[in-house]
Amino acid sequence: MAEQTFPWLTAMIVVPLVGAAVLWALPRGARRHARAVAVAVSLVVLALGVAATLAFDTAQAATHQLTEQAAWIPALGVSYALGVDGVGLSLVLLSVVLVPLVLLAAWREHPDAALADGELDPAEATAGDVAGDRIRRYMALVLVLEAFMVAIFAARDVFLFYVLFEAMLIPVYFMIGAFGGLQRRYAAVKFLLFSLAGGLVMLAGVIALYLQGPGGPDGFLVENLVGAEMSTTTERLIFLAFFLAFAIKAPMWPVHTWLPDAAEQAPAGTNVLLVGVLDKVGTFGMLTLCLPLFPEASRWAAPVIIVLAVISILYGALLAIGQADLMRLIAYTSVSHFGFIVLGIFAFTSVSIQGASFYMVNHGLSTGALFLLAGFLVARRGSQRIADFGGLQKVVPVLAGTFLVAGLSALSLPGLSTFVSEFLVLVGTYASNRPAAVVATLGVVLAALYVLWTYQKVFTGPVRPELAATVDLSAREKWVVGPLIAAMLVLGFYPAPALDLVREPAQTSLTQVGVDDPQATQVASTTISEDGSDQ
């Protein structure tokens, strides 16, 4: 592996923080340029992400690369330690891809953009200036959140991970509470209380874990804590502390109830980052912290977690079918999808873990597209109620077509990327837990119901008179959803580059948790029986 010569990950953290500071410091006369500044900064971060990917050795995807380490609080054993394996890199890339699209989608959400282009009467200048100040603050918060997202997927120090786990609540709280709907404060506080409760339990686990480890100035490094000797009871209690925090973040049934309220009240762009990326911190933590740090406890808890995952799959899908609010519907579909991810992780086969890791990326693409397109619909109609739409396919065919593709990806249609990951999860789970795989398959059927039902209600049938003048996607909006649709199609037909990033980490996870891969055993048994010799 080539020696690391440039701090790619730190650069991807510092640049958006500097960009956010610039936005906050813009003088009043320059604030109309806040959008351009924010998008430019996010594109720089995207370029750094591409460069980091080129510097990453895919052949060694199971090892942490692009590593950086410096003493932070040596007396407490805390380090500033960064590094990514294939799974971490894929989620970092998802983050830096979605942020510029979210910023571009928000470009004309406020009237001062139209004022700058001469589309509003000068008498509205005061209102436009106020709106411009709001969008400036919103975009600054998005950039701060981007820095935290990159950092948490790269953190290799457990204490650093915990600090970031809590710190990212701050920008999200304000993105919901200051820029959301009528019940935004309630939704923001509920989100914060659930997350803080999980974080406090996790803090107890972090402290207990450190006391079980070797201590010293690098006592919180993950690699120093893997294999730490502890009693069975202690390991299980610490595991539960971590898992509860991750289950809330994921979100899993029954600690998911904050998500529908947050999704209903938050702006569409906030939902993209919250559900498409931030919630992956939960499943990412299960995979990269729970399994290697607590292997015996992970095996012990797996049967119950699999039951909870299957319940999440069916519960989320059933409640999605009955939703009247478009944003709540998408939120409940995510509860179902996260059930598939957790199922794949704790089925303990290399194929299921590959599928779960790939699913995290694909869910971000499909759900991100659905939230953005739903946001465009709400902006045109002024309502999130599904019953207030109808017949839009005849009026806005491009919007209807892209929404259909994103929906078909959510229901795992073959040829789209989510199908590959969901298929791997189900096949891998079937090898170790057939009943769970069979029951989880019902979630695929239910997904077809809620996606096609929603499309029928919103886009088919007679055109409602008040929607007859609805405009189709603009060029800017096509640039927002186009890359996501393209990514779904490319990874659907050619998933190899993404699977190369997660294949070796999946096998490493099985080794760390101390489980023999049942699918590898089946392949070996088949080879022996066919050839008559041990190969």
N, C-alpha and C positions, 0 to 999 in steps of 0.2 A: 504494500500500500504506500502510495506516494506521501511524502512528508507534507503536512499541512503548512502552507506558507501565508495564507490570507484568512483572516477571521470572517468567513462568509456568514456564519450564523449571527455573530455579534453585529455585523453590518446590517443584516436584515432586521435586527431589533432596533438599532440606533437610528437608522434612516427614518422610519415612520415616526419615532418619538421626536426627532428634530423637525420633521414636517408638521407634526401637530403643534409644536411650540411656535413655529413660523406662522401657522394659521391663527393661533391665539394672539400673536403679536402684530398682526397686520393692522396698519393704520386705517382709519375709517374710509379714506379715499381709495384704498386698494382692496377693500373687502369684496368687491364684486369679482375679483380674480381668485377668490378662495377655491372655487370649484376646480379651476385649471391647476392651481398649485397642488391640491389634494390628489387629483388624478395623476399628475406628473410624478409626485412622490411615490404613489402606489405602483406606477409603472417601473420606476427605478428599483423598487423592492422586488418586483416580478423579474426584472432582468438579473438581479442578484440571485434570485432563486434558480433561474435557469443556469447561471454560471456555477452555482453550488452543485446542481445536478450533474453538470458536465465533469465536475471535479470528484464526484462520488463514484466509487468502484462498485458496479453492480455485481461483479463476481464475488464480492465479499459483503453482500447486503446484510448478512446477519451480524456483522461487527459494527460498532459505532465509529463513524468517520466524521471528518470535518470537526474534530474534537478541539476544544479549548478548555483550559482550566487555570484558575487563579484563586488564591486564598481570598476569602471574603470575611468570615468571622472565625479565624483559626481556633480561638478559645472555645468555641461551641462546635467545632468540627464542620463548619459550613463552608462550602466552596462554590465559586462561580464556575460550574462545570457544564459544558454543552457538548452535544454530539448526537448524531442521528444514525439509526439503522434504516433499512428500507422502508419500514412502516412509518417511522418518524418523518423521513424525507417526503413520503407521499402525502402526509397530512400537512406538512409545511407548504408543499406546492399547492395543495388544495386551498390553503388559506390565502396565499399571495395571488392566486388566480381569481378568487371570488371578490377580494376587496376592491380592485379597480372596477369590476362590473357593478358592485353595489354603489360605488361613488358615481359612476356614470349613470346608473338608473335614477339616482337622486338629483341629477343635474337640473331638471326643470320642475322639481316638486314645489318650488316657491316662486312667487311672481317677479322677483327682482331680475331673474334671467330674461324674462320677457321685456322688462323695463330697459335692460342694457341693450337689447336688440331693437328697441323702438316699438315694441309691440304693445306697450301699455301707455296710457296717457300720463304726462308728467305730473298731473295732480295726484297720482298714486305713488309718487316717489317715496314718501315717508313710509308707507306700508311696505314698499319694496325693500327699502333699506333695513327695516326690522326683520323681514323674512330673510334677507341676505345674511344678517348677523346670526340668525338661527341656523341656517344651513352651514355657515362657517364653523359654528360650535359642533354641529353634528358630525361634520367631516373630520374635525380634529379628534373627536371621540373614536371614530372609526379607525383612524390611524393609530391611536393609542392601543386600541383593542388588537389591531394587527400585530403590533410589537409583542403583546402578551401572548398571542396565539403562537407565533413563531417560537418564542422563548419556552413555552410550556411543553411543546412537542419535542424540544431539543434538550430540555433540562435533564441532567444526569446526577443531580444531587437531590435527595429526597426533600430536604428542607427548602431548597430553591423551588422545587416543584410545588410544595405546599404554599409558599409565599405567592407564586404566580397563580395558583389555583384560587386563592382568595382575592388577589389584586384585580383579576379580570372581572370580578363582580362589579367594580366601581364604574367603569365606562358603560357596561351593559345596563346597570341600574339607571343611569342618567339617560341612556338612549331609549329606554322604555318610558321612564317616569317623566321626562321632559319633552319627548317628541311623539308620544303615542296617542291613543284615543281617549275617549271620555273617562274611562276607568283606568287610565294609565298608572296612576299612583298606587291603586290597589294591586294591580298586576306586578308593578315593580317591587313593592314591598313584599308581596308573596314570594316572588322569585328570590329576593334577597334573603328572606327568613329561611326558606328551604335550603338554600345554598350555604348560608352561614351555619345552620344546624349541622349539616353534613360536614362542613369544614372544621367545626369545633371537635366533633367526634374524631375526625381524621387527625387533628393536631395531637390528641391524646395518643393515637396510634403512632404518630411520627416520633414523639418523645419516647414512648415505650420501645419502639424499634431501635432507636439510637442506643438506649441502655443495654440492649441485647447484642449490639455490635461491638466491633473492636475499639471504638472511640478514636481519640487522636484528632489531629487537625483536618483529616479527610474522613471523619467518622460518618458523615451523611452520604458519601458517594454510594451510588447503587451497587457498583461492583464490589465494594468493601462490605456491603450488607448482605449480598447474596451468599447463602450458605451459613449465615449466622446461627449459632447453636442456641436453641430456646426450647422450653418445654412445649409439649403438645398443646396444653391449655393456653399458654401465653401466645403461641403462634396463631391459634384460632381466634383469640380475642383481638389481636392486632389486625389480623386479616379482616375480621368483621368491621372494624373501625374504618379501614380503608375502603372496603367494598360498599358500605353504606353511603359514604360520600360519593363514590363513583356511580352508584345506582341512582342517586338523586340527580346527579349531573347528566346521566345517560339520556333520557330518564326511563326508568323501569317501573312497571306496576309493582307495588301500589304507591310509590313515592313520586309519581309523575304529574300530580294534579296541578303543579305550578305552570306547566308548559302550555296547556290550552289557553289559560288566561293571559299569559305573556304573549303568545302568538296572536291572539285576538286583538290585543291593544297596541302591540309594537308596530312600528313602520315595517314595510316589507323588507327593506334592506337589513334592518336589525334582525328580523327573523331568519334571513339567509345566513348571517354569521352566527346567530345564536343556535339554530337548529342544524344548519349545514356544517358548522365547524366546531363551535364551543362544546356542544353536547358530546362530541367525539372524545373530549378529554376524559369522560367517564369510561368509555370502552377502551380507550388507549391506556388509561391507568390500570384497568383490569388486566390487560394483556402484558404490559411492560413493567408493572410493579407487583400486582397481586400474584401472578404466576411464578415469577422467579424468586420473589422474596419469601413467599409463603406456600411452597409446593405441597406440603402435606395438608395444610388447611384448604388449599384450592381443591385438592382431590376430595377431601371430606365434604366440602360444601357444594361440590358440583351437582349432585342429584337434585338438591333443592333449587339451586340457581337455574338449572335447566327447566324445571317446572315453572318457575317464575318467568323465564324467558318465553316459554310457550304460551303462558297466560297473557303476557304482554303482546305477543303476536296476534292472538285472537281478540283480546279485549280492545286493543287499539284499532283493529280493522272493523270490528262490530260498531264501535262508537263513531268511527269515521263515517260509516254508512248513514247514521242518523243525524248528522250535523246540519244545521241550517246556516252556519257562518263559514265562509270559504276558508278563512285563516285557521279557524279551529279544526276544520276538517283536515287540512294539511298537517297540523300539529299531531292529531291522533294517528294519521298514517305513519308519522315518524316514530311514535310509541311502538307501533307494530314492527317497523323496520329495525329499530334498535333491539327488539326482541330477537330477530334473526341474527344480529351481530353478536349478542351475548350468547345465544345458543351455539353459534359456531366456535366461540372462544372456549366455552366450557364443555364442548363435546370431546375435546382432547384428541383430535386427529389432525394430521398435517393439512389435509384438504380442507377441513372445516375452518381451521384457523386462517389459512390462506384466503378462503372465501370471506371470512369475517373482516380481515384486514382490507381486502379489496372493496368490500361492501361499504366500509367507512368512507372511502373516496367516492364511490358511485352514489351513495345516498346524498352526499354533499352536492353533487352535480344535479341530480334529478330534483331533489327537494329545493335546492337553490333556484332552479329554473321555475319550479311551480310557484314559489313565493314571489319571485320577481314578476311573473306573468299575472299572478293574482293581484299584485300591487298595481300593475298597469290597468287591470279591469276595474279595480276599486277606484282608481283615480278618474276613470272615465265615467263611472256610474255614480260615484259618491256613496256607495253602499257595499258592505261585505256580505249581505244576505244573498244566498243562492237564488232565492225566490224572486229577487229583483232583476234577474237576468233572463235571457231567453232569445233564441233565434240569432245570436250574434255571428254564427258561422257565415251567414249571407252578407253581413255588413263588414266584418273584420276577418277575412279568411286567413291572413297571415298569423294574426294573434290566435285564432282558433287552431290552426295547424300546429303551431309551436306548442301550444298548451296540450294538444293531443299527444304529441311526441313525448313531452315531459311526463305526462300521465301514463303513457304506455311504458316508459322507462320505470316509473314507480311501481307498476304491476309486473315488472320483469318480463317484458315481451322479448322473445329471442331476436337477436340482432342489435339489441341495446345493452349497454354495459351492465346494468343492474342484474340482468338475467344471468350473466356469467358468475357473479359473486353469490347470488342467491342459490343457484344450482350447486355451486361448490359447497356452500353451507349445508344444504339438504343432503347431498350425497355423502359428504364427510360425516355428518351426524348419523346418517343411516348405518354407517359402519360400526358405530359404537353404541347407539341408542335408537333402535328402530321405532319404538312407539313415539318418541319425541319427534322424530323426523316425519312420521306419517301424520301426526296431529298438526305439526307446523305447516305441512303442505296445504292445509285448509286456509291458511293465511293468504296463499297465492290466489285461491278462488275468491276470497272476500275482497282482495285488492282489486280484482277485475270488476267487482260490483261497485265499489265506491268510486273508482276512477271513471268508469263508463257512465255511471249514474250522474256524476257531477258534470261530465261533458255534455250529456243529453240535456240536463236542466239548463245549463248556461248557454250552450251554443246551437242546439237544434230546435226545431219547431218554428212557429211563426215569430216574426220579429216584433218585439214590443214597440209600440209607437214612439215612446220616449228614447228608444235606443237606435232609431233609424239613422240618425246623423252621427253615430259614433265613428270616430276615426280609427284607422288601422295603425299598426306599429309604425313609428317614425324610423328614420335611418338610425338615429341614436339608439332607439330601443332594440332595433334589430342587431346592432353591434353588442348590445348587452346580452341577449339570449342566444345569439348565433354561436359564440364559442362554446357555450354549454351544450347546445344541441350537437355540435360537431364532435365534442369530446365523448358524448354518449354513443354516437355512431362509431367513431374510430375505436374506442375501447370495447365496443360490442363486437366488432368484427375482428379486431386485432388487439386482444388484451395482454399479449405477451410482455410488452415493456413494463406494465404495471405489476403483472404477476411475478416477473423476475425480481422485483423489489421486495416482495412479501414472502416468496417461497422459502428461502433460507431462514429468515426470522421465525417462520412458523415451525420449522423443524427444530430450531434452537429452543423455542418455547416448550415444545414437548419434552426435550431433553432436560430442561431446567425443572419442569414440574414432575419429572420422573415417571412418565407414562410411555409405554410402548405404543407405537402407531399401529392401530389395528389394521389399517389399510395396507401398510407395508408388510405386516405379517401375513395378510391374505394373499398378497402378490407373491411373497416368498413361498408360501404353501402351495400355491398354484403352480409355480415354476418347478418345485420339487416333484409334485405329483405327475406333471407332464413329462419331465425329463428323466425322472427316476434317480436323480442325483442332487446333492446339496450344492446349490450355486449361490 
